[in-house]
Amino acid sequence: MRKFSWPKHSVLIIAVIATWLTTYIGYFTSFNMKIDNAMQQFILLINPLAFLLFIYGVAFFIKKTKIRNRYILAVSFITSFIMFANAVFYRFFTDFITLPLLFQTSNFADLSSSITENLRFLDLFFFSDVLIILVVIRFFKQGPEPVQESSSKMGRKVYFAAAATLMMFNLALAETQRPQLLTRSFDRELLVKNLGTYNYHLYDLFVQSKSHAQRTFADGTELTEIENYVKANHAQPDPKMFGTAKGKNVIIVSLESLQNFVINNDMDGHEITPFLNGLTNDKDTFYFDNFYQQTGLGKTSDSEFIVENSLYGRNGSAVFFTHSGNTYNSLSERLGENGYATSVMHANSKSFWNRDIMYKALNVQKFYDVDSYTIGEDEAVNWGMKDIPFFRQSVDLMKDIKQPFATRMITLTNHHPFDLDEQDKLIPEYTSNSNTLNKYFQTVRYMDEAVKEFFEDLKESGLYENSIIVMYGDHYGISENHNKAMGMYMDKEITPFDNAELQKVPLFIHIPGSGEGKKMHELGGQVDIRPTILHLLGIDTKADMQFGSDLFSPDHEPFVIFRDGRFVTDKNIYAQEVCYDIETGEPAIDEAQCEPYIERANTELNYSDAIINGDLLRFKERPDGSPEMKESK
């Protein structure tokens, strides 16, 4: 077949242009990034180009045409796959993937249903540059090498100088839009908007490598500053509540993907959570309606980590994977020291989220994984065992545990993609443009029914009266990608303010026989659960390294930090670099109200990262004055 003759390196130039345009168009077709002005639009246009010039430019040094073409094809496929993987990931998490998550291969089998749900036929577009390059290689003949080698070297120098200049120009423009982008930003979207997807992943590689090096060089001196900060923000317990549940069993229930907007609400006239609604007015229940989830990309595992340690998850990865060998002073450890038999009940594979390893680091004494349960016909859906049989069999397991015990339970049914068997659908689907939101109400309703039966089973078992039951939503279920459907349900346009408000999850603390229950409007987050539980049990935490504080304490400060740097105070919500008035939902007249909290939010997140990355708790002194100095597990 005849080939048309093109100048030398035409394939390389066409590859750069094709991948550049594919990437730029992909930004708009697959990612919902907020572009505020023409400069941000221009930065988005140029930010993939410098990286592509450098990575494709390596082909200049490959003399054999066939090998050079193979290299170009390999680069185009890898860059296409990076964009494809980010697009699929973004549809559920509204975030960009990180390197540690790419290596969490043990989770892939369980994630298959969620991944399949988020695939789109148009995702093939990301590989269109690969097709274009194949066509060019197949039908166009490349010209000969330059006669003079010196001219070839000069051409390479000019090429790479132009690429370097473009990179510096990109960084300079990014600095005008987001000062200190690489030192202050916890928001991956900002990094992608300003640096580009490929450079973001290089930066991520640098950050992850740096975090792993921190442990090697840590010597414990960093702890003093952090301890002083934690002590300065310690909230003394309320004497009336301290020890209220002393000696009782502790049952902590992680309610999968449950957001607070469904509580005391309906869907087309159908009550979504009738049992939980009843608890909001129950005399033995403290219901917190101003409580936020604080997870990152680790989602459920992050919520577990936060509840156990009152530390924040890591930015861009799951601590359960990256730092399962650390020393921690967990909730389970403190309870074990005070005579509790500690356990976790979760009818899933023990290796999912690396739980079998991480629970040892958290000093969880017993893990009841999927092998502890009998899953009968029609008792599994979506991610595994349905909640109703899970709760029923879990209560049977509790009967054989020595009291007092403390167990954490993790539900499964209300998990994306929110599939449910017909016989378990207690209300009809919602009708919107989002299949995810439409099914969400049904799985939430099923979970509510499961919790109702769980309470009944506890009463029949004789465990109810001598237990406190803490239930909380672990993370959001409906991401920002479904804002249009959420706007239809809420009858309003969803703004960044609303997206932050939608991070509210319910927290129920049920103490049978207390008679003191009420709706609590105190602003709080998941980091506050650990100290709150320990104080209810009469266990002091003033010497603990924790960033949360007792929700019942009169000293509790109304300040909640999200993993991405957003935060909430009693007056403002700070989201996407805008300070909103919490009463009106509009940008605050005085934006300076948020200023004192911005630096503090970054400081607290950095302190938490330092503890985790440096494994600093191995240096922490015990009450008797001796250092922990535990070996890495």
Secondary structure, 3 states (H helix, E strand, C coil): CCCEEECCCHHHHHHHHHHHHHHHHHHHHHCCCCCCCHHHHHHHHHCCHHHHHHHHHHHHHCCCHHHHHHHHHHHHHHHHHHHHHHHHHHHHHCCCCCHHHHCCHHHHHHHHHHHHHCCCHHHHHHHHHHHHHHHHHHHEEECCCCCCHHHHHHHHHHHHHHHHHHHHHHHHHHHHHCCCHHHHCCCHHHHHHHHCHHHHHHHHHHHHHHHHHHHHHCCCCCHHHHHHHHHHCCCCCCCCCCCCCCCCEEEEEEECCCCHHHCCCEECCEECCHHHHHHCCCCCEEEECCEECCCCCCHHHHHHHHHHHCCCCCCCCCHHHHCCCCCCCCHHHHHHHCCCEEEEECCCCCCHHHHHHHHHHCCCCEEECHHHCCCCCCCEECCEECHHHHHHHHHHHHHCCCCCEEEEEECCCCCCCCCCCHHHCCCCCCCCCCHHHHHHHHHHHHHHHHHHHHHHHHHHHCCHHHEEEEEEECCCCCCHHHHHHHHHHHCCCCCHHHHHHCCECCEEEECCCCCCCEEECCCEEHHHHHHHHHHHCCCCCCCCCCCCCCCCCCCCCCEEECCCCCEEECCEEEECCEEEECCCCCECCCHHHCHHHHHHHHHHHHHHHHHHHCCHHHHCECCCCCECCCCCC
